[in-house]
């Protein structure tokens, strides 16, 4: 359900390879992403394959944001489908974690900032 895609500098990219992030797979997501939360400064989640997210999926994302934050890092969400983007905005998740159109947009922003950022 969670596949490592690539690493670049301070960031690791993971793709959520499930059509939903919901009650049925939120625990598997948490387990799969837990090691990533401890190892890098920036965790990028590619949500391009996710078509639906429910409250359990939102809670799993918030748990990731919290654990990565406690380790001194950040989470960035890339490529949310229109349906998922709408849900994330409805629950105001975009105020907690940055949403990007795609992974490349994140890397362009990271390259433009100094290494200490």
PyMOL commands that set and color helices and strands:
alter all, ss='L'
color gray80, all
select helices_A, chain A and resi 26-39+55-70+82-90+93-95+103-112
alter helices_A, ss='H'
color red, helices_A
select strands_A, chain A and resi 2-8+11-16+20-21+42-46+52-53+74-78+98-100
alter strands_A, ss='S'
color yellow, strands_A
deselect
rebuild
show_as cartoon
